[in-house]
Amino acid sequence: MGRQLLSGINHVAILTADTDRLTTFYGEMFGATSETLQAREGFRVTMVNVGPTAELNVFEIAGNTEPERQVPMFGRGRLDHLALEAASIDTFDQIRDRLMGHGASDGFVTDFGHILSLFFTDPDGLEAEVCVVNPDAEPGVHNPPGTPARRYHPT
């Protein structure tokens, strides 16, 4: 195998019925900044910066009903969910507290071994997750979905 040619996700394009509500949520929960690039009657595209090289491209299109459709995980089509990467375990904890305080997450953290994962739902109903490198990881250990992280769910 050759060297890694990619460094991460550049953007994920999503549809919304309310750009202001969505950008406020990502700003308050994750410290994301946003900039509307184009706005005209019935159409708006806004970039939400969620990391140094990653953004959400948010499209608001009059009459488009796709943002209203929400179905269970793995029944959502080709794009099922997105995962954001926390900068550190400390920022992961801050994000977790914010999401729980906003009612956007139940706070359950899954220990996948090498990463910790927290699911949340944004104001449009998109289920997404925040991941961070697991500081408690044991080399070679991989856990299935639903495995509680000890630092958040002591036994």
ChimeraX attribute file (.defattr): number of C-alpha atoms within 10 A of each C-alpha:
attribute: neighborCount
match mode: 1-to-1
recipient: residues
	/A:1	3
	/A:2	4
	/A:3	5
	/A:4	6
	/A:5	6
	/A:6	7
	/A:7	7
	/A:8	9
	/A:9	12
	/A:10	15
	/A:11	17
	/A:12	16
	/A:13	13
	/A:14	15
	/A:15	18
	/A:16	23
	/A:17	19
	/A:18	15
	/A:19	18
	/A:20	12
	/A:21	14
	/A:22	16
	/A:23	22
	/A:24	16
	/A:25	18
	/A:26	19
	/A:27	16
	/A:28	14
	/A:29	20
	/A:30	22
	/A:31	14
	/A:32	18
	/A:33	16
	/A:34	20
	/A:35	11
	/A:36	14
	/A:37	10
	/A:38	11
	/A:39	12
	/A:40	8
	/A:41	7
	/A:42	10
	/A:43	12
	/A:44	17
	/A:45	20
	/A:46	21
	/A:47	22
	/A:48	22
	/A:49	22
	/A:50	21
	/A:51	19
	/A:52	7
	/A:53	11
	/A:54	17
	/A:55	21
	/A:56	21
	/A:57	19
	/A:58	24
	/A:59	21
	/A:60	20
	/A:61	19
	/A:62	12
	/A:63	9
	/A:64	12
	/A:65	11
	/A:66	12
	/A:67	16
	/A:68	12
	/A:69	10
	/A:70	13
	/A:71	13
	/A:72	8
	/A:73	11
	/A:74	10
	/A:75	10
	/A:76	12
	/A:77	9
	/A:78	7
	/A:79	11
	/A:80	14
	/A:81	15
	/A:82	13
	/A:83	16
	/A:84	18
	/A:85	18
	/A:86	20
	/A:87	12
	/A:88	14
	/A:89	15
	/A:90	11
	/A:91	14
	/A:92	21
	/A:93	15
	/A:94	15
	/A:95	19
	/A:96	24
	/A:97	15
	/A:98	17
	/A:99	23
	/A:100	16
	/A:101	13
	/A:102	12
	/A:103	13
	/A:104	19
	/A:105	19
	/A:106	14
	/A:107	20
	/A:108	18
	/A:109	21
	/A:110	22
	/A:111	24
	/A:112	21
	/A:113	20
	/A:114	17
	/A:115	18
	/A:116	23
	/A:117	27
	/A:118	22
	/A:119	21
	/A:120	22
	/A:121	15
	/A:122	17
	/A:123	16
	/A:124	17
	/A:125	15
	/A:126	19
	/A:127	20
	/A:128	16
	/A:129	17
	/A:130	19
	/A:131	21
	/A:132	20
	/A:133	18
	/A:134	17
	/A:135	13
	/A:136	14
	/A:137	15
	/A:138	10
	/A:139	8
	/A:140	8
	/A:141	9
	/A:142	14
	/A:143	14
	/A:144	10
	/A:145	10
	/A:146	12
	/A:147	16
	/A:148	19
	/A:149	20
	/A:150	12
	/A:151	11
	/A:152	13
	/A:153	12
	/A:154	7
	/A:155	7
